[in-house]
Amino acid sequence: MHHRVPLLVVAAFLATSCTDSDPHPDVIRPSPFAGPPSAVSVRATSSVAVAQEVSNPSCPSVAPFNVPLVIVVEPKDRVSFTVTAIRMQFADTTGNAMLQVTLPAPVPTTQFGSALTEARSQTFQVALGIGCGTGHTGSMRIVVDTRDVQGRAGSGQATVSVR
């Protein structure tokens, strides 16, 4: 009889610890990773870009069409930042997408005289060759990667129609 009481206590403990429901789901589960915050606002100077025909195209080195864009990158919360890369990807109207193109450490089109001016906005002239394996009308997604003065990575994105 003396051995049955501790055995019953252990059995009762094990039975209550094994349930299908979780009484405190917020306590034991980590929050999902959201990725880098959108630290900047990205926009093109025009919501529609024009694919310009190239003379003497030779895929894949010289695409049949070139899409020039001017991109404006502005900080959120007035934090100074550096653009570390601009990534662009084009998809035509039928859904064919080209591989993503990355421009590392682009140079702004205008030089700034002070950190205050630099923190406000930066403008970049970029161009993307399209038409090797895709059409020449569709949409282009632009993602701008940044790093602030504390070293935190961020990004912002915009989409432009291509005609």
ABEGO torsion letter per residue (X at the ends): XAAAAAAAAAAAAAAAABBABBABAAAABBBBBAEBBBABBBBBABABBBBBBBBGBBOAABBABBBBBBBBBBBBGGBBBBBABBBBBBBBAAGBBBBBBBBBGBBBABBBABAAAAAABBBBBBBBBBGBGBBABEBBBBBBBBBBAAGBBBBBBBBBBBX
